[in-house]
Amino acid sequence: MSNARPRPPLATPDRLGRDLSKPLPPALSWITLLVFAAAFTVAYFLFGLAWWVPALYGAASLITFAAYGIDKSAARRSAGRVPEQTLLLLGLVGGWPGAIVAQQLFRHKTRKRSFRRAFWGTVGVNILVLAAAVYVVAGTPLF
């Protein structure tokens, strides 16, 4: 009989110091995106947002979607990655709808707890800034 203690597995998330958790339900992301799209459409037509506002969100979303795809590909190859701060900044300036689509389609950046918190924080800030802009333009609160 040996007195040796059992050894823990070598590659568990906790031992690597990684901040992993169970992903949020995908439906939560898709519902958030659908509610935003509906509210954005109402704000555009009812409150007269400028044409460039949806163009900005569309362009930023396409760029952000591509950045997530590039980062996922680099992660698979163990190559140079897109910095998380870049992904968060792209989301903050209006690319978060594209980020949500990329996160769900590529299954990327959905488990790291610290990134998810920062990401959803940037989504909240972006929506608050947009709501404030709609209020200033329309003179009527969005909510």
C-alpha positions as CSV (number, residue, x, y, z in Angstrom):
1,M,0.0,0.0,0.0
2,S,1.4,3.4,-1.0
3,N,1.1,6.6,1.0
4,A,1.3,8.7,-2.1
5,R,-1.5,11.2,-2.4
6,P,-3.5,11.3,-5.7
7,R,-2.2,14.0,-8.1
8,P,-4.6,16.6,-9.5
9,P,-5.0,16.7,-13.2
10,L,-2.4,18.9,-14.9
11,A,-4.6,20.9,-17.2
12,T,-7.6,22.0,-15.3
13,P,-8.8,25.6,-15.8
14,D,-8.2,26.5,-12.1
15,R,-4.6,25.2,-12.2
16,L,-3.9,27.2,-15.4
17,G,-5.3,30.4,-13.7
18,R,-7.9,30.7,-16.4
19,D,-11.1,32.5,-15.7
20,L,-13.5,30.1,-17.3
21,S,-17.1,29.5,-16.5
22,K,-20.2,28.0,-18.1
23,P,-21.3,30.1,-21.1
24,L,-24.5,32.1,-20.8
25,P,-27.5,30.6,-22.6
26,P,-27.2,31.6,-26.3
27,A,-30.9,32.6,-26.3
28,L,-30.0,35.5,-23.9
29,S,-27.6,36.9,-26.5
30,W,-30.0,36.5,-29.4
31,I,-32.9,38.0,-27.5
32,T,-30.8,41.0,-26.5
33,L,-29.9,41.5,-30.1
34,L,-33.5,41.2,-31.3
35,V,-34.7,43.6,-28.7
36,F,-32.0,46.1,-29.6
37,A,-32.8,45.8,-33.3
38,A,-36.5,46.4,-32.7
39,A,-35.8,49.4,-30.4
40,F,-33.2,50.8,-32.8
41,T,-35.6,50.5,-35.7
42,V,-38.3,52.4,-33.7
43,A,-35.8,55.1,-32.7
44,Y,-34.6,55.5,-36.3
45,F,-38.1,55.9,-37.8
46,L,-40.0,57.5,-35.0
47,F,-37.4,59.9,-33.6
48,G,-35.5,60.7,-36.8
49,L,-32.0,59.4,-36.1
50,A,-29.5,60.4,-38.8
51,W,-28.7,58.0,-41.6
52,W,-25.1,57.6,-40.4
53,V,-26.1,56.1,-37.1
54,P,-27.3,52.7,-38.5
55,A,-24.5,52.9,-41.0
56,L,-22.0,53.3,-38.1
57,Y,-23.5,50.3,-36.2
58,G,-23.5,48.2,-39.4
59,A,-19.9,49.0,-40.3
60,A,-18.6,48.6,-36.7
61,S,-20.5,45.3,-36.5
62,L,-18.9,43.9,-39.7
63,I,-15.4,44.9,-38.6
64,T,-16.0,43.5,-35.1
65,F,-17.4,40.2,-36.5
66,A,-14.3,39.9,-38.7
67,A,-12.0,40.7,-35.7
68,Y,-13.6,37.9,-33.7
69,G,-13.2,35.5,-36.6
70,I,-9.5,36.4,-37.0
71,D,-9.0,36.0,-33.2
72,K,-10.7,32.6,-33.2
73,S,-8.6,31.5,-36.1
74,A,-5.4,32.7,-34.4
75,A,-6.4,30.9,-31.2
76,R,-6.8,27.6,-33.0
77,R,-3.3,28.1,-34.6
78,S,-1.7,29.4,-31.4
79,A,-0.7,32.5,-33.4
80,G,-0.8,36.2,-32.5
81,R,-4.2,37.1,-31.1
82,V,-6.4,40.2,-31.3
83,P,-6.1,41.9,-27.9
84,E,-9.2,41.8,-25.8
85,Q,-9.1,45.5,-25.3
86,T,-9.4,45.9,-29.1
87,L,-12.4,43.6,-29.2
88,L,-14.0,45.5,-26.3
89,L,-13.3,48.9,-27.9
90,L,-14.8,47.7,-31.2
91,G,-17.9,46.7,-29.3
92,L,-18.1,49.9,-27.4
93,V,-18.1,52.0,-30.6
94,G,-21.1,50.2,-31.9
95,G,-19.8,46.8,-33.0
96,W,-21.3,44.8,-30.2
97,P,-24.2,43.4,-32.3
98,G,-21.6,41.9,-34.7
99,A,-19.7,40.7,-31.6
100,I,-22.7,38.9,-30.3
101,V,-23.2,37.1,-33.6
102,A,-19.5,36.2,-33.8
103,Q,-19.5,34.9,-30.2
104,Q,-22.4,32.6,-30.9
105,L,-21.4,31.5,-34.4
106,F,-17.7,31.0,-33.6
107,R,-18.3,29.9,-30.0
108,H,-15.6,32.4,-29.1
109,K,-15.1,34.6,-26.0
110,T,-18.2,33.0,-24.3
111,R,-16.6,31.3,-21.3
112,K,-14.0,33.8,-19.9
113,R,-15.9,35.4,-17.1
114,S,-13.8,38.6,-16.9
115,F,-14.2,39.2,-20.6
116,R,-17.9,38.6,-20.5
117,R,-18.4,41.0,-17.7
118,A,-16.4,43.7,-19.5
119,F,-18.2,43.0,-22.8
120,W,-21.7,43.3,-21.3
121,G,-20.5,46.4,-19.5
122,T,-19.5,48.0,-22.9
123,V,-22.9,47.0,-24.3
124,G,-24.6,48.7,-21.5
125,V,-22.5,51.9,-21.9
126,N,-23.1,51.9,-25.7
127,I,-26.9,51.5,-25.2
128,L,-27.0,54.3,-22.6
129,V,-25.1,56.7,-24.9
130,L,-27.4,55.8,-27.8
131,A,-30.5,56.4,-25.6
132,A,-29.1,59.7,-24.5
133,A,-28.4,60.7,-28.1
134,V,-32.0,59.8,-29.0
135,Y,-33.3,61.8,-26.1
136,V,-31.3,64.8,-27.2
137,V,-32.3,64.5,-30.9
138,A,-36.0,63.7,-30.2
139,G,-36.5,65.5,-26.9
140,T,-38.4,62.4,-25.8
141,P,-37.1,59.7,-23.6
142,L,-36.7,56.3,-25.3
143,F,-37.6,54.3,-22.2
